[in-house]
Structures are given as structure tokens and as C-alpha cells.
């Protein structure tokens, strides 16, 4: 008996789950709690995503993304239409020619001619006058001369609307749409009228121009891309369309219901709503009826985007299209996830998620892809932040990630025998000296000829990039991948690898680099939290959570909808950069000349400081002083046209001034190869000029020095080092 009760409980829970989430299981629209039973006639919203609906007895309600709540309108008259006129401005119109405006605060009544006849639509401004246009029921006025004038259009501004008569069209006007693309107000109404507001005639009367309409029944609403591309809908399922400069044609609507409103994102994605829960959708080919969870009359429709649409109607009915919804990412950001078209639930949240690849040769498991792989213009992080990032990472159900050392990082190299692990001839291993990392055998092979993605020198099963540019080098070369551990003879140079060429090297502690964390244990992603879920969840939906690193993370509902994943957290706050002291250091104003007409335009010129101790030519390692501002791409230099550059006597990463003896180096390159090794045909100053190029920098006060030099051409291997 207990087993049967348990089974019944499971079935009941499943039924409750499906009913509560029926929009997801059986359709794409869900009922919302509006908080009112009054008939709602129109819906519109602001650019910040706030949505407004208006209706009977002066009802105005607002949706803030979580709940609908009432707003005081100041009237009990029926409101027929609401229109968002700007980033913070809305207008509403209704019976007795009521016009209300909300501009970031409360709703205010705007003066208009008080008549019993209602207004049905509003839009604007028109192309000629910048006016707001309201349209409504025709009110006939016969002048003494027997001429009839029709007061079915009002124009006005924030303070007042006036009724200007026109004598040509007696139609009741039900729909107005402002075409922002060409600043026209399009109008539809009784007897199939379709027109646009064209300002005034010479007598000051309103002018409404019309198109030839293919229908004679009442049209209730219009929506447009511009004045030449629009849809209009009306009684008995009428739908008409105008494309470009063609005529207006009747469409097969596949419904006989009275249609009250129309809205779309483009001419191939349009919705129309009407009586008895009718919702029609046009996909560019055919109009189809969409099932919705209501039989209420639907009077208005409007959307934030193609994935967030609202329709309103009788008895306070509001339905919402849930084509996508916001979701939470492990990095602490909010994203969106799309509704699945072929089954219940949602697609995966559009976030950066990580997988893992375990190397069978070493049993090391690698984060895949690297940190922030979806981030455009990724800036990289410094070495000590790379260590901290891995220590704080909580991914795939594990929080014991770490940054690899250089031996482990070399074990990932494929395609370069000199740097592969463990037999490569490059002498740079954990605990090696800075000079070991400058050995030519560590230098790498041609860019992009490895076996991996992008030609990276790593396994072909690994994802990610080895070519994200280093912003500190103006993108001349990509970011290195960090290892943990400094050179044995200096704490400022940290081990790293360049997978674009399969090289290993030392990089300055304050340089920027990539991160790919590791686990030293077998790693199978954990799909469910250790704590079983006691309530069902919608597959792939997300929720915020507190991760073991103390940060806010995110969980994902399992594909079966019966558990949540472990809380993952991948957010990271980089260490603030050190203060830039270069402007406080000694400055060298260099005037750089070339000795001859250049055979080709140069690709880059650079000037740097190097320590003078042990100087035997330009070392393989990075410079001691000068900044990324001292690398100039495509410099404007020629014979008789020197290049002038300011070289500060500060460290490359701008945190300290230089003091002591330093060697000046200037290079002019005709190619953009990396590393920038001087070759025959390039030009330099300083490689073979130890005594002449040595300067003593630093002192009690900042100095500005001026120095002019002429580059020498590299010939016959004279610049090899």
C-alpha cells in the first residue's frame, strides 16, 4: 500500500509540474497574474523592458519583470490604447477623448476637446510638424454653409491636443502606428480605410492621404516596418499587407475571428490577436493559429523582442510568449536561454561553460577551453592572478583546480620535439634559470603548424585558442599561457608557453597571459548536487547559488528535470594594476634617422632599455625598460624624415623607475615576424655599440635628455646574436 501511495505521489507531482509549466510543455505562451479583472485593451513598453497595459475604468498596470502592479491613472474612463513615445514617455487615449501622458513619473491628463466620442489610437510625430497624432470615432460637424467636417483626428504635444476638422473622410479611425523609419503616422479604420497623416492643407485643415484599399470591412490595427511595408488587421479575420512600393493585398489569414491588434519584429515574423483567444502567426509564408492557454478576447499585443511578447484582453487576461528567458551564468552574469522548438524546456543558458580533457599519457586533466574563451578582446591576466584564478575556480563539481607548472605545461605540447615532454632538448624545466629559457631550442616552430585547432601545438582534441592577441604588444604576438614558478635566479620572470609556435619561455610577472587550469585526479563532470532535489525543475533552467569559493555562482537543472547541478563559479576579480610611475622617471627624447632610402615601408620600430651587465648583443628575453608605447607599427620614417620617440626610463610594466647602467637598443624591422629578431635588411642601433649605447639612468630629480642617432643596416649576419 505504501508503494502504491509513493507511486501516486510521483504521478501527482509530475502532473502538477506539467500543469504549472504548461506553457513550456504544451506551448510557448503562459498565463500571467495581472492583478485585475478589468478588460485590457492595449499593451506597450519602454526600452528598459518595463511593460504597461491599459483598459476599462481607467485601468493602468505595469510589469517590472517580476510582477504586474496597478498605477493611478486619474480617470475612470475606458482607455483604449497605450503607446511608448520615447525612452521614458508613454501616452494613453480613451473615451471622451481622454489623453494621458507619463514621463518618468505619474500619469497626467492632457487637455483635449472634451467630447463623448472616444479616441482609439495614438502615434507620432508626423513628418511635417513633429506633432503627436490621436485618432478616434468620427464626430460630424455641419457648418452653416452645409459643409460637413469630421473631427476624427487630433494633433498636439505634451500640453495640449486640438481637433482640426477635415471634410473628406467620415471613417471611424481605430488604429494608428508611428513609423519611426520615415516619421509617418499610418492610420486604419472603418470601411477598410488605410492612410497616413499628412499635416494640414492651406486652410489649416487636417490632411489624410489614403491608399487604395482592397477591403471594405473595418480594419482595427496596423503595424509597420516603414510606410511602404506594413500589415493591417480587422473584422472577420481580415489581414492585408503592403510590400515595398507595391499595392496593398489581402492575405489568407486562416481565421474568421475578429482581429484587434497586430505586432511583429520584421515582415516575416508577425503576430495578430483577436476574439476568443485567437493568436495568429505569420512566418513569412503562411498565417497559422498558435495555441494559447486562454479563450479570452485578446485586444492588444506588443513585444520587447522576438523572445518576449505580451498579449492582453478581457477579464484582465495577459499571456506572455516565453521564447527565451533570462538565466544565470557561473561567472555571475545574467544571460538568456531560448525555448526549445521540438520538446519541453529550454536550450542551454548562453554562458561560458567548461569541460575537461584528461591526458592518458600523464593523467593530468585540463580545463577546456581556457579562461573566458567567449570574451571578445580578451585582455589576459598577470601571472599571480593566473594562480589565484585556478585556486578560486569551481567547475564541473570540483574546487581543487590549480595552475600547471612548466613541466606539466610542456606535457601538453604536441608537434615540437624540442619542447615536448619529457624528452625535448629545451633545458627549461621547473627550477631552471632565466638563461635556460633563452636557449634557442626553446624557441618554437612556424606559427600555426601544430596538430591542434588553429594549428596550435597541442592535442587535436583540445578546444580553445592559441592566437588571442597580447594587447601590450599591439597584437604582434599572442598571449602566452602561464605556468606556476619563477626562474631560479630571478623572481620577476615566470614560466610560460606559446602554443602558437610550441615554444616555452619566461615572461615578466606583470605581463599578460592565458590560463588553462588542471586537476591531478581523474575528473568526470558531476551532473547532480550531492543533495537530492525534493522538487522538480524545468530542464536547463538556472538559479543563483553560493559556491565553495565564497562567490555567487549558478546551478543548472538536469536534462531529466529531477536535480540541480553542483554550484559552479568562474567569476574572477583581477588585481588592480600598479600605479604608473613612468611620467615621474627620466625621459629620453630620441630622434631616429635612417641611413638610406628604405627598400620597403617598415612594419615596426622599437626602442628599449636593457641591463648593461653582461651585454653581448640583444638578449632573447624581454626588455628591462621602455613600455608598449615604444613599439610603433608602420612608423612614418624615411631618409630625411626622422622619427621622434620619447623613451621613459621605467620598467616595461610601468611600476618602477630605472636606476643604474643600461644599454639603449633601437630596431627598425621590415617584417612583422615574431619574435622580432633582426635579420639582414633590417636596421638597428645599439647591438654592437656597448660603450656608445650605455647610459646611466636615475637620479634625485627627473631629467629630460635628447639624443639623436642614425640606424645601421644589418648585412652579412652583422645583427645575428
C-alpha positions in Angstrom: 0.0 0.0 0.0 2.9 2.3 0.8 4.5 1.6 -2.6 1.3 2.4 -4.3 1.0 5.7 -2.4 4.5 6.6 -3.3 3.8 5.9 -7.0 0.7 8.0 -6.8 2.6 10.8 -5.3 5.2 10.7 -8.1 2.4 10.8 -10.7 0.6 13.7 -8.9 3.9 15.6 -8.7 4.6 15.1 -12.4 1.0 16.2 -13.3 1.3 19.3 -11.1 4.7 20.1 -12.6 3.3 19.8 -16.2 0.2 21.9 -15.3 2.2 24.6 -13.6 4.6 24.7 -16.5 2.0 24.0 -19.2 3.3 26.8 -21.4 6.6 25.0 -21.6 5.2 21.5 -22.0 2.4 22.2 -24.4 3.0 25.6 -26.0 5.1 28.7 -25.9 2.7 31.1 -24.2 1.9 31.3 -20.5 -0.8 33.0 -18.5 0.3 35.8 -16.2 -1.3 37.1 -13.0 -2.3 40.6 -14.0 -3.9 41.6 -10.6 -7.1 42.9 -12.3 -10.3 41.6 -13.8 -10.9 44.7 -15.9 -10.8 44.3 -19.7 -7.3 45.2 -21.0 -7.3 46.8 -24.5 -3.6 47.7 -25.3 -0.1 46.9 -24.2 3.2 48.7 -24.9 6.6 49.1 -23.2 9.7 51.2 -22.7 13.3 50.5 -23.8 14.2 49.4 -20.3 11.9 46.4 -20.6 9.1 47.8 -18.4 5.7 46.9 -19.9 2.3 48.8 -19.5 -1.2 47.7 -20.2 -4.4 49.9 -20.2 -8.1 49.1 -20.2 -11.6 49.6 -18.8 -12.4 52.1 -16.0 -9.0 53.8 -16.3 -7.0 50.7 -15.5 -3.3 51.0 -16.0 -0.9 48.2 -14.8 2.9 48.0 -15.0 5.1 44.9 -15.3 8.6 45.4 -13.9 10.0 42.0 -14.9 8.6 40.2 -11.8 5.0 41.3 -11.1 2.2 43.3 -12.6 1.1 46.2 -10.3 -1.5 48.9 -10.7 -0.8 52.6 -11.4 -3.1 55.5 -10.6 -4.4 56.9 -13.9 -6.5 59.8 -12.5 -9.5 58.7 -14.6 -12.3 56.1 -14.6 -12.9 56.3 -18.4 -12.0 53.4 -20.6 -8.5 53.6 -22.0 -8.2 52.1 -25.5 -4.6 52.4 -26.4 -1.2 52.9 -24.9 1.9 54.0 -26.9 5.6 54.3 -25.8 6.7 57.5 -27.5 10.3 57.5 -26.1 12.7 56.1 -23.6 10.6 57.3 -20.7 7.4 58.7 -22.2 4.1 57.0 -22.7 0.7 58.2 -24.0 -2.7 56.6 -23.4 -6.0 57.5 -25.0 -9.6 56.5 -24.4 -13.3 57.5 -24.1 -14.4 61.1 -24.0 -11.2 61.9 -26.0 -9.1 61.2 -22.9 -5.4 61.7 -23.3 -2.9 60.8 -20.6 0.9 61.1 -20.5 3.5 59.6 -18.3 7.1 60.9 -18.4 9.1 59.1 -15.8 6.6 59.8 -13.0 2.9 59.9 -12.6 0.2 59.9 -15.3 -1.0 63.4 -16.1 -4.1 64.4 -18.1 -3.5 66.4 -21.2 -6.1 68.9 -22.3 -8.2 68.0 -25.4 -11.6 68.9 -26.7 -14.0 67.1 -24.4 -16.4 65.1 -26.5 -18.2 61.9 -25.7 -16.7 60.3 -28.8 -13.7 58.1 -28.0 -10.1 58.0 -29.2 -8.8 54.6 -30.3 -5.2 55.1 -31.3 -2.2 57.4 -30.9 1.2 57.8 -32.6 3.6 60.4 -33.9 5.2 62.7 -34.6 4.3 63.3 -38.3 7.0 64.1 -40.8 6.0 67.8 -41.2 5.1 69.1 -37.8 6.6 66.9 -35.1 3.1 66.5 -33.7 1.6 63.6 -31.7 -1.5 62.2 -33.6 -4.5 60.7 -31.9 -7.4 59.1 -33.9 -10.9 58.1 -33.0 -14.5 58.0 -33.8 -15.8 60.4 -36.4 -17.6 63.4 -34.9 -19.6 65.2 -37.6 -20.0 69.0 -37.5 -22.1 70.8 -40.1 -21.1 74.4 -40.8 -23.8 77.0 -41.6 -22.9 76.6 -45.3 -23.9 73.0 -45.1 -20.3 71.6 -45.4 -19.6 68.6 -43.2 -16.4 68.4 -41.3 -15.2 65.3 -39.5 -13.3 65.5 -36.2 -11.6 62.1 -36.2 -8.0 63.3 -35.9 -6.4 65.2 -33.1 -2.9 66.6 -33.0 -1.0 68.0 -30.2 2.0 68.0 -27.9 2.9 67.4 -24.2 0.5 70.1 -23.0 -2.5 70.2 -25.4 -4.3 68.5 -28.2 -6.6 70.1 -30.7 -9.2 68.8 -33.1 -8.7 70.1 -36.6 -11.6 69.2 -38.9 -11.2 67.5 -42.3 -14.1 67.1 -44.7 -13.1 64.2 -46.9 -13.1 61.1 -44.8 -16.0 60.3 -42.4 -14.5 57.0 -41.3 -14.1 56.0 -37.6 -10.3 55.6 -37.2 -9.3 52.6 -35.0 -5.6 52.2 -35.4 -2.5 54.4 -35.6 1.1 53.4 -35.9 4.1 55.6 -35.8 6.7 54.6 -38.5 9.9 55.7 -36.9 11.9 54.8 -40.1 10.3 57.6 -42.0 8.4 59.5 -39.3 4.9 58.9 -40.7 1.7 58.1 -38.8 -0.2 55.3 -40.5 -3.9 55.1 -39.9 -6.7 52.4 -40.4 -10.4 52.4 -39.7 -13.9 51.7 -40.8 -14.8 50.8 -44.4 -11.3 49.5 -44.9 -9.6 52.9 -44.9 -5.8 52.8 -44.9 -3.9 56.1 -44.9 -1.3 58.3 -43.4 -1.5 61.6 -41.7 -0.1 64.3 -44.0 -0.3 67.5 -41.9 -2.6 70.5 -43.0 -4.0 72.0 -46.1 -3.8 75.7 -47.0 -6.9 76.3 -44.9 -5.4 74.7 -41.8 -7.5 71.6 -42.0 -6.0 68.1 -41.3 -5.0 66.2 -44.4 -5.1 62.4 -44.5 -3.8 60.7 -47.7 -5.0 57.2 -48.4 -4.0 54.1 -50.4 -6.4 52.1 -52.4 -7.8 49.5 -50.0 -8.7 46.0 -51.2 -11.3 45.6 -48.4 -14.4 47.4 -47.2 -14.7 45.9 -43.7 -13.4 47.6 -40.7 -9.6 47.5 -40.0 -8.7 47.7 -36.3 -4.9 47.9 -36.2 -1.8 48.4 -38.2 1.9 47.6 -37.7 4.7 48.6 -40.0 8.4 48.4 -40.6 8.1 51.6 -42.6 5.4 53.4 -44.6 5.8 51.0 -47.6 5.9 47.8 -45.6 3.1 47.0 -43.2 0.3 44.7 -42.1 -3.3 45.8 -41.1 -5.9 43.5 -39.5 -9.6 43.7 -38.8 -13.0 42.2 -38.6 -13.8 38.7 -39.8 -10.1 37.7 -40.0 -9.1 40.3 -42.5 -5.3 40.7 -42.9 -3.8 43.0 -45.6 -0.2 43.6 -46.4 1.8 46.1 -48.3 5.4 45.4 -49.5 7.8 48.0 -50.7 6.3 50.2 -53.4 3.6 47.6 -54.4 -0.1 47.7 -53.9 -2.0 46.6 -50.7 -3.1 43.0 -51.0 -5.4 40.8 -49.0 -3.8 37.7 -47.4 -5.2 34.3 -46.5 -5.4 34.7 -42.7 -6.8 31.2 -41.9 -9.2 32.6 -39.4 -12.6 34.2 -39.3 -12.2 35.7 -35.9 -12.3 39.5 -35.4 -8.7 40.6 -35.2 -8.0 43.5 -32.9 -4.2 44.1 -32.9 -1.0 43.2 -34.8 2.7 43.4 -34.0 5.9 41.9 -35.4 9.7 42.0 -35.3 10.1 42.1 -39.1 7.9 41.4 -42.2 8.5 37.6 -41.8 7.6 37.4 -38.1 4.2 38.9 -37.3 1.5 38.2 -34.8 -2.2 39.1 -34.8 -4.7 38.7 -31.9 -8.4 38.7 -31.7 -11.6 37.2 -30.4 -11.9 34.0 -28.3 -8.2 33.6 -27.7 -7.2 33.9 -31.3 -3.5 34.3 -31.9 -2.2 34.0 -35.4 1.5 34.0 -36.5 3.0 34.8 -39.9 6.4 33.1 -40.6 7.0 34.8 -44.0 4.9 32.2 -45.9 1.7 31.4 -44.2 -0.5 32.5 -41.3 -1.0 29.8 -38.6 -3.1 29.7 -35.5 -1.0 29.4 -32.3 -2.4 27.6 -29.3 -2.6 29.8 -26.2 -3.8 29.0 -22.7 -6.9 31.2 -22.8 -10.2 31.7 -24.6 -10.5 35.3 -23.6 -10.8 38.0 -26.3 -7.3 39.3 -27.0 -7.2 43.1 -27.7 -3.6 44.1 -27.8 -0.1 42.7 -28.5 3.4 44.1 -28.2 6.9 42.6 -27.6 10.2 43.6 -26.2 11.9 41.2 -28.7 11.1 38.1 -30.7 11.5 36.1 -27.5 9.4 38.2 -25.1 5.9 39.1 -26.3 2.8 40.1 -24.4 -0.9 40.0 -25.3 -3.8 41.4 -23.3 -7.5 41.0 -23.3 -10.8 40.6 -21.5 -11.1 39.9 -17.8 -7.6 41.1 -17.1 -6.1 38.4 -19.3 -2.4 38.6 -20.0 -0.4 36.0 -21.8 3.4 36.0 -22.4 5.5 34.4 -25.0 8.4 32.7 -23.4 10.6 32.1 -26.4 13.5 32.9 -24.2 14.1 33.9 -20.6 16.9 35.3 -18.5 19.3 32.8 -16.9 22.2 32.9 -14.6 25.8 32.1 -15.6 28.7 30.7 -13.4 30.7 33.9 -13.9 28.0 35.9 -12.1 26.4 37.5 -15.2 22.9 37.2 -16.5 22.2 35.8 -20.0 19.3 34.4 -21.9 18.2 30.9 -22.9 15.9 30.0 -25.8 12.8 27.9 -25.7 13.2 24.5 -27.4 11.2 24.2 -30.5 10.9 20.4 -30.6 10.5 19.4 -26.9 9.7 20.9 -23.5 12.2 23.0 -21.7 14.9 25.4 -22.7 18.2 25.4 -24.6 21.3 25.8 -22.5 21.9 29.2 -21.0 24.2 31.3 -23.2 27.2 31.3 -20.9 30.8 30.2 -20.8 30.8 26.6 -19.6 33.8 24.4 -19.2 34.5 20.8 -20.0 37.6 18.7 -19.2 40.1 16.6 -21.1 42.3 14.1 -19.3 45.6 13.2 -21.0 46.0 9.4 -20.9 49.8 9.9 -21.1 50.1 11.9 -17.9 46.7 11.5 -16.1 46.6 15.3 -15.9 43.1 16.7 -16.6 42.9 20.1 -18.4 40.2 22.8 -18.2 38.7 23.0 -21.7 38.7 25.6 -23.2 40.9 28.2 -21.5 39.6 31.0 -19.2 37.0 33.4 -20.6 37.1 31.8 -24.1 34.0 33.6 -25.2 35.2 37.0 -24.2 35.8 39.3 -27.2 39.1 41.3 -27.0 40.2 39.2 -24.0 43.0 41.2 -22.2 44.7 38.4 -20.4 45.8 38.4 -16.7 49.1 38.6 -14.8 50.9 35.5 -13.5 49.9 35.8 -9.9 46.3 36.3 -10.9 46.5 33.2 -13.0 47.4 31.2 -9.9 44.6 32.7 -7.9 42.1 32.2 -10.7 42.7 28.4 -10.7 42.6 28.3 -6.9 39.2 30.0 -6.9 37.7 28.1 -9.9 34.7 25.9 -9.1 33.8 24.0 -12.2 32.3 20.6 -13.2 31.6 19.9 -9.5 35.3 20.4 -8.3 37.1 23.2 -6.5 40.6 21.8 -6.4 41.9 23.2 -9.6 45.5 24.6 -9.9 47.8 26.3 -12.4 50.2 23.8 -14.1 54.0 24.1 -13.6 56.2 24.3 -16.7 56.8 20.5 -16.8 53.0 19.9 -16.8 52.5 22.7 -19.4 55.2 21.2 -21.6 53.4 17.8 -21.4 50.6 19.5 -23.4 52.8 20.4 -26.3 52.4 18.3 -29.5 54.4 18.7 -32.7 57.6 20.3 -31.5 60.2 17.7 -30.4 62.5 20.3 -28.8 59.9 21.3 -26.3 57.7 18.2 -25.8 57.7 16.4 -22.5 59.7 14.6 -21.3 62.4 14.2 -24.0 62.6 17.7 -25.5 66.1 19.2 -25.7 65.0 22.7 -24.4 66.6 22.9 -20.9 63.8 24.9 -19.4 62.1 22.9 -16.7 60.8 23.6 -13.2 63.5 25.4 -11.3 65.6 26.4 -14.4 67.4 29.7 -14.7 66.3 32.6 -16.9 69.2 31.8 -19.3 67.8 28.3 -19.7 64.6 29.8 -21.1 66.6 31.8 -23.6 68.1 28.7 -25.2 67.4 28.6 -28.9 66.0 25.1 -28.6 63.1 26.5 -26.6 62.1 29.0 -29.3 59.5 27.1 -31.3 58.5 26.3 -34.8 56.5 28.2 -37.6 53.2 29.7 -36.4 50.1 27.6 -36.7 51.6 24.3 -38.0 50.8 22.2 -34.9 48.2 19.3 -34.9 45.5 21.2 -32.9 42.8 23.6 -33.6 44.1 26.8 -35.3 47.3 24.9 -35.9 48.1 25.1 -32.1 50.9 22.9 -30.9 48.6 20.9 -28.6 46.4 17.8 -28.9 43.8 17.8 -31.6 41.0 17.0 -29.1 41.6 20.2 -27.2 39.4 23.3 -27.7 40.2 27.0 -27.3 42.6 29.4 -29.0 46.4 29.9 -29.0 46.1 33.2 -31.1 44.3 35.7 -28.9 46.5 38.8 -29.2 48.5 40.3 -26.4 47.3 43.9 -26.1 50.6 45.0 -24.6 52.3 44.2 -27.9 49.7 45.8 -30.2 48.7 42.3 -31.2 52.1 41.5 -32.7 52.1 38.2 -30.9 49.5 36.2 -28.9 49.2 35.8 -25.2 51.4 33.2 -23.5 49.9 30.5 -21.3 51.0 30.9 -17.7 52.8 28.2 -15.6 53.4 28.5 -11.9 57.0 29.1 -10.9 59.7 31.7 -11.5 63.2 31.4 -12.9 65.7 30.2 -10.3 67.8 33.3 -10.5 65.0 36.0 -10.6 61.6 36.2 -9.1 60.2 38.5 -11.7 60.3 36.1 -14.6 57.6 33.4 -14.7 57.5 30.3 -16.8 55.0 30.2 -19.7 54.4 28.6 -23.1 53.4 29.9 -26.5 51.3 27.2 -28.2 51.0 29.1 -31.5 54.7 28.1 -32.1 55.2 25.4 -29.5 57.7 27.4 -27.5 58.5 27.8 -23.8 59.9 30.9 -22.3 59.9 33.2 -19.2 57.5 36.0 -19.1 57.6 39.0 -16.8 55.5 38.6 -13.7 53.4 41.7 -14.7 52.9 40.6 -18.3 49.5 39.4 -19.5 48.7 35.8 -20.4 46.2 33.0 -20.8 45.1 30.4 -18.2 44.2 26.8 -18.5 43.8 25.1 -15.1 44.4 21.5 -14.3 43.3 18.7 -11.9 45.7 15.9 -11.0 42.9 13.5 -10.3 40.5 11.6 -12.6 37.8 14.1 -13.5 34.3 13.2 -14.5 31.9 16.1 -14.5 29.4 15.8 -11.6 25.9 16.2 -13.0 23.8 16.4 -9.8 24.5 18.0 -6.5 25.1 15.7 -3.6 21.9 16.9 -2.0 18.9 15.4 -3.9 16.3 17.8 -5.2 12.9 17.4 -3.5 11.2 19.4 -6.2 11.1 19.1 -9.9 12.8 21.7 -12.1 12.5 22.7 -15.7 15.4 21.1 -17.7 18.2 23.6 -18.4 16.8 26.4 -16.3 19.2 28.0 -13.9 19.3 29.5 -10.5 21.8 31.5 -8.4 23.7 29.8 -5.6 26.6 30.2 -3.2 29.8 28.4 -4.3 32.5 26.9 -2.1 34.8 29.8 -3.2 32.5 32.2 -1.3 31.2 33.7 -4.5 27.8 33.8 -6.2 27.6 31.1 -8.8 24.9 29.2 -10.8 23.3 25.8 -11.0 21.6 24.1 -13.9 18.6 21.9 -13.8 19.4 18.4 -15.2 18.0 17.1 -18.5 15.7 14.9 -16.6 14.3 17.7 -14.5 14.9 15.9 -11.2 18.1 17.5 -9.8 20.3 20.6 -9.9 24.0 20.5 -10.8 26.7 21.5 -8.3 27.1 25.2 -7.8 29.7 26.4 -10.3 31.6 29.7 -10.0 34.0 31.0 -12.6 34.0 34.8 -11.9 37.3 36.5 -11.2 38.3 39.9 -10.0 41.8 40.8 -11.2 44.3 42.5 -9.0 44.2 46.3 -9.6 47.3 47.3 -11.7 50.2 49.0 -10.1 50.4 52.8 -10.3 52.0 54.0 -13.5 55.2 55.9 -12.5 56.7 56.4 -16.0 55.9 60.1 -16.1 57.9 60.5 -12.9 61.0 58.9 -14.4 63.8 60.2 -16.6 62.8 60.7 -20.2 64.9 60.2 -23.3 63.8 62.1 -26.4 65.1 60.1 -29.4 65.5 61.4 -32.9 65.9 58.4 -35.1 67.3 58.6 -38.6 67.7 56.0 -41.4 71.0 56.0 -43.4 69.4 55.5 -46.8 66.2 55.2 -48.8 64.3 52.3 -47.4 63.7 49.4 -49.8 60.2 48.9 -48.4 57.8 50.5 -45.8 58.9 49.3 -42.3 56.4 47.3 -40.3 57.6 48.4 -36.8 60.1 50.5 -34.9 61.0 49.9 -31.3 63.3 51.4 -28.6 64.1 49.8 -25.3 66.5 49.7 -22.3 68.4 46.6 -21.4 70.7 46.0 -18.4 74.2 46.7 -19.4 75.8 43.9 -17.3 76.9 41.0 -19.5 75.8 42.8 -22.6 76.9 40.8 -25.7 74.1 41.9 -28.1 70.4 41.9 -27.9 69.2 39.2 -25.5 66.4 36.7 -26.2 64.4 37.9 -23.3 62.1 40.9 -23.0 63.4 44.4 -22.3 64.2 45.9 -19.0 62.8 49.3 -19.6 60.6 51.2 -22.0 56.9 50.5 -22.5 54.4 49.2 -25.1 54.2 52.8 -26.3 57.7 52.3 -27.6 56.6 49.8 -30.2 55.2 51.6 -33.2 53.6 49.8 -36.0 54.0 51.1 -39.6 56.1 54.1 -38.5 56.3 57.2 -40.7 60.1 57.3 -41.2 62.2 57.8 -44.3 65.5 59.3 -45.4 65.5 62.9 -44.4 62.4 62.3 -42.3 63.4 61.2 -38.8 61.1 59.5 -36.3 60.9 61.2 -32.9 60.1 59.0 -29.9 60.0 59.5 -26.1 61.6 56.6 -24.2 60.9 56.7 -20.5 63.4 55.2 -18.1 60.8 53.0 -16.4 60.2 49.3 -16.3 58.1 47.8 -19.2 55.1 47.4 -16.9 55.4 51.0 -15.6 55.7 50.2 -11.9 59.3 51.4 -11.2 61.8 53.9 -12.5 65.2 52.5 -13.7 68.4 53.4 -11.9 71.9 52.3 -12.9 73.7 51.4 -16.2 71.5 50.5 -19.1 72.1 49.8 -22.8 69.9 51.6 -25.4 68.6 49.5 -28.3 66.6 50.7 -31.3 65.4 48.4 -34.1 63.6 49.1 -37.4 62.0 46.0 -38.9 60.8 45.3 -42.5 58.8 42.3 -41.4 56.2 41.5 -38.7 57.7 38.2 -37.7 57.6 37.2 -34.0 59.9 37.1 -32.1 61.2 40.3 -33.6 64.7 39.0 -34.5 66.9 41.3 -36.5 67.7 40.0 -40.0 69.7 41.1 -42.9 67.9 44.1 -44.4 66.6 45.4 -41.1 68.2 48.4 -39.2 69.4 48.8 -35.7 71.3 50.9 -33.3 73.0 49.5 -30.1 73.7 45.9 -30.8 77.4 46.4 -31.4 77.7 49.7 -29.6 78.1 48.8 -26.0 80.1 51.7 -24.8 78.4 54.3 -27.0 75.0 52.9 -26.2 75.4 52.7 -22.4 73.6 55.3 -20.3 73.5 55.8 -16.5 69.8 56.4 -15.6 68.2 57.6 -12.4 69.0 60.4 -10.0 67.5 62.7 -7.5 65.3 64.6 -10.0 63.6 63.8 -13.2 65.7 64.7 -16.3 64.8 65.1 -19.9 67.6 64.1 -22.3 67.8 64.5 -26.0 69.7 62.0 -28.2 69.9 61.7 -32.0 71.1 58.6 -33.7 71.3 57.1 -37.2 70.4 53.4 -37.6 72.8 50.9 -39.2 71.7 48.3 -41.8 72.1 44.7 -40.9 74.2 43.0 -43.6 76.1 39.7 -43.8 74.8 38.5 -40.5 76.1 41.5 -38.6 72.9 41.7 -36.5 72.8 37.9 -35.6 73.0 37.2 -32.0 
